[in-house]
Amino acid sequence: MKLVCIADTHGRHRDVDLPKGDVLIHAGDISVHGERQAFEDFNRWIYDLGFDIVLFTMGNHDRCRATMIQKLVPNGLMLNDTDWKYMGLKFYGSPQTPSVWDTKEEYCYIRHDYEDAQKIWDKIPDDTDVLITHGPPLGILDFVDKKNEEAGCSVLLDRVLEVKPKVHIFGHIHESNGYINQRYGIKFVNCAQMDGEFSMTNKPIVVEI
């Protein structure tokens, strides 16, 4: 099965040159600020792509109620701290990310402290094969150049190492786009399409499973 992985398209999904595959996965930040038209256009776009399944979760920029987003994107299957089985594989998706750095901008799907993070990540089923989160685990494809720091979640990393999914797919940290074939026996994918300057320079990442 070929998983085509993208994230952080921020309303510019039509600029993505998608390769062929079986399942398209969008790991959040479909919109810039939760604009209704971004989700509606995303829904029209995925209708004609030819994938068997389109799975998506939200990101911190997708400032819209999850129930509304699902209504706006009926051609895709939304994973909001939920799982789904397909062809013998269990997929689990969550939009939650750590608190964003000092900013006046409003974001959503943000967890705020260690206890909150534990409650969220404990929900990941032990038998998850493909984990989709918007944000990365700590220390893995999560380095922010401008801040000179790693911005992933330590609690998520702990849970990932417990569950050991075959693949962990995420985005959020644009400048750390990339693919690690094996670490801790897991494939890690940061499939952010935009770079750190919000230019559409990164390509989708295909993972075979």
C-alpha positions as CSV (number, residue, x, y, z in Angstrom):
1,M,0.0,0.0,0.0
2,K,1.3,3.4,-1.0
3,L,0.6,6.3,1.4
4,V,1.0,9.7,-0.1
5,C,1.7,12.2,2.7
6,I,1.1,15.9,2.8
7,A,0.5,18.6,5.4
8,D,0.6,22.4,5.9
9,T,-0.8,23.3,2.5
10,H,-2.5,26.4,4.0
11,G,-5.1,26.8,1.2
12,R,-2.7,26.0,-1.6
13,H,-3.4,22.3,-2.0
14,R,-3.9,22.8,-5.8
15,D,-0.2,23.7,-6.1
16,V,0.8,20.3,-4.8
17,D,2.1,17.9,-7.5
18,L,0.8,14.6,-6.2
19,P,2.3,11.2,-7.2
20,K,0.1,8.2,-7.6
21,G,-0.8,6.1,-4.5
22,D,-3.5,4.3,-2.7
23,V,-4.2,6.5,0.4
24,L,-3.8,10.3,0.6
25,I,-3.0,11.5,4.0
26,H,-3.2,15.2,5.0
27,A,-1.7,15.8,8.5
28,G,-3.3,19.2,9.1
29,D,-3.2,22.9,8.4
30,I,-5.5,22.7,5.4
31,S,-6.3,26.4,5.7
32,V,-4.6,29.6,6.6
33,H,-7.0,30.7,9.4
34,G,-9.9,28.2,9.2
35,E,-11.5,29.8,6.1
36,R,-14.7,27.9,5.1
37,Q,-13.8,28.2,1.4
38,A,-10.4,26.5,1.9
39,F,-12.1,23.4,3.2
40,E,-14.8,23.5,0.5
41,D,-12.1,23.7,-2.2
42,F,-10.1,21.0,-0.5
43,N,-13.2,18.8,-0.7
44,R,-13.6,19.5,-4.4
45,W,-9.9,18.9,-5.1
46,I,-9.7,15.5,-3.4
47,Y,-12.9,14.3,-5.2
48,D,-11.1,13.9,-8.6
49,L,-7.7,12.7,-7.4
50,G,-8.3,9.0,-7.8
51,F,-7.2,7.8,-4.4
52,D,-9.0,4.9,-2.7
53,I,-9.2,6.8,0.5
54,V,-8.3,10.3,1.7
55,L,-7.6,10.7,5.4
56,F,-7.0,14.0,7.2
57,T,-6.7,15.6,10.5
58,M,-6.6,19.3,11.4
59,G,-3.8,21.6,12.5
60,N,-3.4,24.7,14.7
61,H,-4.3,27.0,11.8
62,D,-7.6,25.2,11.1
63,R,-9.7,27.5,13.3
64,C,-13.0,25.9,12.7
65,R,-15.1,23.4,14.7
66,A,-14.3,19.8,13.8
67,T,-17.9,19.0,13.2
68,M,-18.1,21.8,10.7
69,I,-14.9,20.7,9.0
70,Q,-16.2,17.2,8.5
71,K,-19.4,18.6,7.0
72,L,-17.3,20.7,4.6
73,V,-15.1,17.8,3.6
74,P,-17.4,14.8,3.1
75,N,-15.0,13.4,0.4
76,G,-12.4,12.7,3.1
77,L,-12.4,10.9,6.3
78,M,-11.5,13.1,9.3
79,L,-9.5,11.6,12.2
80,N,-10.0,13.7,15.3
81,D,-8.5,11.6,18.1
82,T,-10.1,8.6,16.4
83,D,-9.0,5.5,14.6
84,W,-10.0,3.8,11.4
85,K,-9.2,0.4,10.0
86,Y,-8.4,-0.3,6.3
87,M,-6.9,-3.3,4.6
88,G,-5.8,-4.8,7.9
89,L,-4.1,-1.6,9.1
90,K,-5.3,0.6,12.0
91,F,-4.9,4.4,11.3
92,Y,-5.1,6.9,14.2
93,G,-5.2,10.6,13.8
94,S,-5.0,13.6,16.1
95,P,-4.8,17.4,15.4
96,Q,-3.3,18.3,18.8
97,T,-0.1,20.2,19.1
98,P,2.0,21.8,21.9
99,S,1.3,25.4,22.8
100,V,2.5,27.8,20.1
101,W,5.3,30.2,20.8
102,D,4.6,33.7,22.1
103,T,2.2,35.1,19.6
104,K,-0.9,37.2,19.5
105,E,-2.4,35.0,16.9
106,E,-5.2,32.7,17.9
107,Y,-4.7,29.0,17.2
108,C,-6.7,25.9,17.9
109,Y,-6.3,22.2,18.7
110,I,-3.6,23.2,21.2
111,R,-2.7,21.2,24.3
112,H,-1.4,23.4,27.1
113,D,0.5,21.3,29.7
114,Y,2.0,17.9,30.5
115,E,-1.2,16.5,32.1
116,D,-3.3,17.6,29.1
117,A,-0.8,16.0,26.7
118,Q,-0.8,12.7,28.6
119,K,-4.6,12.5,28.4
120,I,-4.5,13.2,24.7
121,W,-1.7,10.8,23.7
122,D,-2.9,8.0,26.0
123,K,-5.8,7.7,23.6
124,I,-3.6,6.4,20.9
125,P,-4.5,2.6,20.6
126,D,-1.7,0.2,21.4
127,D,-2.2,-1.6,18.1
128,T,-1.9,1.5,15.9
129,D,-0.1,0.9,12.6
130,V,-0.2,4.4,11.0
131,L,-0.2,7.3,13.4
132,I,-1.1,10.8,12.0
133,T,-0.6,13.8,14.2
134,H,-0.2,17.4,13.2
135,G,2.8,18.0,15.4
136,P,6.0,16.0,15.7
137,P,7.5,14.1,18.6
138,L,10.4,15.7,20.4
139,G,13.7,15.5,18.6
140,I,12.4,14.0,15.4
141,L,12.1,16.3,12.3
142,D,11.1,19.1,14.6
143,F,13.9,21.7,14.5
144,V,12.9,25.3,14.2
145,D,15.7,27.3,12.6
146,K,14.5,30.7,13.7
147,K,14.2,29.6,17.3
148,N,17.2,27.3,17.2
149,E,15.3,24.7,19.1
150,E,13.4,21.5,18.9
151,A,9.6,22.1,19.0
152,G,8.2,18.5,19.2
153,C,6.2,17.0,22.1
154,S,8.1,14.9,24.6
155,V,4.9,13.2,25.8
156,L,4.0,12.2,22.3
157,L,7.5,10.8,21.8
158,D,7.1,8.6,24.9
159,R,3.7,7.3,23.7
160,V,5.1,6.7,20.1
161,L,7.9,4.6,21.6
162,E,5.3,2.6,23.6
163,V,3.0,2.0,20.7
164,K,5.7,1.6,18.0
165,P,3.5,2.2,14.9
166,K,4.9,1.2,11.6
167,V,4.7,4.8,10.4
168,H,4.3,8.2,12.2
169,I,3.2,11.0,9.8
170,F,3.1,14.7,10.8
171,G,3.9,18.2,9.7
172,H,3.6,21.6,11.6
173,I,7.4,22.3,11.6
174,H,7.8,23.4,7.9
175,E,11.6,23.7,7.8
176,S,12.1,20.2,9.1
177,N,10.3,18.4,6.2
178,G,11.8,15.0,5.6
179,Y,11.7,11.3,6.0
180,I,13.5,8.9,8.4
181,N,13.3,5.4,7.1
182,Q,13.9,3.7,10.4
183,R,14.4,5.0,13.9
184,Y,13.3,2.9,16.9
185,G,11.9,0.5,14.3
186,I,9.5,3.3,13.1
187,K,9.3,5.3,9.8
188,F,8.9,9.0,10.6
189,V,7.5,11.5,8.0
190,N,7.4,15.3,8.3
191,C,5.4,16.0,5.1
192,A,4.9,19.8,5.5
193,Q,4.5,21.2,2.0
194,M,5.6,24.8,2.8
195,D,9.0,25.7,4.0
196,G,9.9,28.0,6.9
197,E,9.1,31.1,4.7
198,F,5.6,29.7,3.8
199,S,6.7,29.0,0.2
200,M,5.4,25.8,-1.5
201,T,8.8,24.2,-2.0
202,N,8.5,20.7,-0.5
203,K,7.2,17.7,-2.3
204,P,4.8,15.0,-1.0
205,I,6.4,12.0,0.6
206,V,5.4,8.5,-0.4
207,V,5.7,5.7,2.1
208,E,5.1,2.0,1.3
209,I,3.6,-0.1,4.0
